[in-house]
Structure formats: structure tokens, C-alpha cells
Amino acid sequence: MEEAAPEVRERVRDSFERQGLMHHLGARLSEIAPGRVHIVLPSRPEVTQQHGYFHAGATSAIADSAGGYAAYTLFPEDSSVLTVEYKINLLAPAEGDHLEAVGTVLRSGRTLTVCRLEVFGVRGAEKSLVASGQQTLIRVDKRPER
């Protein structure tokens, strides 16, 4: 996979590091490419539900962030990104050593961008699709500092 330009990777990493929820969950960026971002969430008791599977909230959160950052890789430097809406289908219990969320830009417009969201449960070399969705994001121009 082609890597994003160094300045884009740095901008994405800087923004990701400011996300309290991703830090709280223990999620990390694993790949940053133009229009595509991967986020990994290791399995730990704090991100599970009552049956021991990854919680749908954690699964959805990393999917949302992966799509948002995939869009952000294509935005101008003086802009930011916000989710307008997303829908996710939970296809199977989310289990494994970790989850891997993949956000992929389907269409990047001047204002709105649409992304495909996929989340895989990973155990060793085995990878299984556990969630799939779609997301709409809006590009927001950064306001000048006061």
C-alpha cells in the first residue's frame, strides 16, 4: 500500500494523539495512506462487553475514526474533519487478539466525503470481517487562532 506524504502522516498522527477516546481505548494508528487509514485496537477487558466480545461502542468508535482520518488524508492542510453521519452493521461477534478498523474513501468532494468502514477481528494470521458500514464526513476550514 502506498504511504501518505510525510507531512500528511504527521498531521494525521498529531490529530489522532489529541483524541482522548482513542487513547482511553488503547487504539493506535497502524497504516496511513492517501484515502485509507487502519486503526488497531488490542483486546483487553476494558473494551469488552458482558460476553467477552469487543464492545460495539469500541468497534464503532475505531471504525468512525478510521474513516475520518482516511478522509483527512485528502483534505487541505488548513482544514479539519467532522463526522456528519455513519451507519455500521455488526456482522459477527467481535473477537480476537485485536480489532483492525479500515477506513477507505469512496468519494472525496469539496465539502462532503463518503467512506467505507470495515472492522476485522484478528487472531494470529486469521482475519474475519466483524463490522461493515458507511460514513459521511464534512471538511471544516480551520478558524484563525485568536
Beta strands, then each sheet from edge to edge (+ up, - down):
strand 1: 28-33
strand 2: 36-42
strand 3: 79-90
strand 4: 98-108
strand 5: 112-123
strand 6: 126-141
sheet 1: 1+ 2- 4+ 5- 6+ 3-
end
